[in-house]
Amino acid sequence: MMKRIKFSNDKSTGLITFSKWFLVASCFILLAGCTKNFEHMNTDNSGITDAQLLPDFNSIGLYYPGMQQNIFGEENDYQLCQNLNSDCYSGYYMSPDPFRGNINNQSYSLVDGWNSDVYTLGYPRVMGVVNSIAKKGTRTASPDFWAVALMLQVQAISRVTDYYGPIPYSKVGQGNTTPYDSQQAVYNAFFAQLDTVVNNLTAYTTANKGAKPFAKFDMVYAGDYLEWIKYANSMRLRLAMHIVNVDPVTAKAQALKAINDPGGLITTNADNAGLSGYGYHSPIWWIGTSWTDLAAGASLTAYLNGYNDPRESKMLSPATSPASIAGQYVGIRAGTPVSAKPGYSGYSLPNFTSTAEFTPMIMMNASEVWFLRAEAALRGWTTETAKTDYETGVNTSMAQWGASAGTYLSDKTSTEADYVDPQTPQTGVPNASIKAMSTITIAWDATATNEQNLERIITQKWIANFPSGGWESWTEYRRTGYPRLFPVVVNNSGGTINTNLQIRRIQYPSGEYTGNAAGVAQGVQLLGGPDNGGTPVWWDTNKGQAVPKNF
């Protein structure tokens, strides 16, 4: 079973220096995940008065470290919200632990207790805190701090809507019944809020050059608002591309707004938006080393092996068992009915030298932004060259991992490798071995179709977003159909999810049906299909079709 252990060996002084922050934040963390409880989140039960918190922006600033950490959460939250959901569905990971007798999310038997934690992180621990910050008059008193709060909210809630589809957003915290918004309305709200982020921070940095009032609360950019502007613009570009197949007019307008903003985009690894500090450690490291609940996904190792990718040894460690694969890079295919540990515990893991305990958890990196720019150029939106942006993206990712590209970008022949699982088939266990799904090569091909070059872009973006970008990579897989991922070995969805089309969303938490029945009924109506993992969200027009169509 999954462990609920909190680390106690804090190697920084952050939790001592920010003990008041911890008391403030704890009143949010213990709240239930249902959106109907938002009105209770605005009552501070910490016993700390505003007068005690006034100096040095503490009255609002002490809320931010906890809010930032809850983008990913600690190990238990990360495991539930991402590692056993989108990390698996994106092809990055598969657990060697047979949770619930292998009847779990990884084989499409969606576990309500796992899925509901996505609401808990996004709403009480991020959006609820933003609501409390707003009630302190932050919008007008400290518009720069308000901008950062909105940025974190957009980052957190974009994952929620991309997991579920329609969600509560515009009226959260305004009553016992919380209406749901269409996903299109939520995205439009995101774009408007990113306007506020960029406008507020641009105005502040213009008037207060070099000032960093947010520095001691900042786990991302050490108080540098110029970097936050780049992050906001890059987030706008990401969200714009999500909707290109369903609302191309808005997508293009928002993408160009991001690209052309004077504040710029994330362009170098120094700009990467990564969380670290205040004793926060990588939940990936913890899950893999302390719980041994982690292994690489078969899709990931198949691409890296087939491409002879220089990043592979930086990203992953070789398998240690069974003996037939020792020293090789071999992952576990999603939905494999794994035996009790240590049966599959010897398959490849993340390289915990590169992905160490206090390695920043990346929310967005420069290579992703270059690949977004490559797609924008491919679509004819900019005068940039898609090939140049694509190659810059690959080289930027290589630099992030400390690898040398060598002749990688000129490789016109290497493709995804077949996957061979040495432990299947066996009695009662289907064969997990499978032929490669893709024939896309690495080198840019000016003679290829736009669809083929998009597969090239998205496949490299997918590699570059490992190890913490599972939620974004699952989104991009659903949007584009790329990279081509192995289907699950066993499908326990009861027919609600097509094995070949793969999972399209996760279902709403049961707590919404008991605590916000009218709201969630509206959400299902807006979804336009049953509340299960086979129903696509608004921007998902490919719907897992065998031949993706993005142009």
DANORNOR-V459359 format. One record per helix or strand of 3 or more residues. SS is the DSSP state (h for helix, s for strand). FROM is the first residue (numbers start at 0). TO is the last residue. If there is no record, write none. Layout:
{{SS FROM TO} {SS FROM TO}}
This chain:
{{h 13 16} {h 18 28} {h 34 41} {h 49 52} {h 54 60} {h 63 68} {h 74 82} {h 85 88} {h 98 101} {h 104 106} {h 111 134} {h 137 140} {h 142 163} {h 182 206} {h 214 216} {h 224 241} {h 247 259} {h 268 270} {s 272 274} {h 282 288} {h 297 305} {h 311 314} {h 322 324} {s 360 363} {h 365 377} {h 385 400} {h 407 409} {h 449 463} {h 469 479} {h 509 514} {h 516 526}}
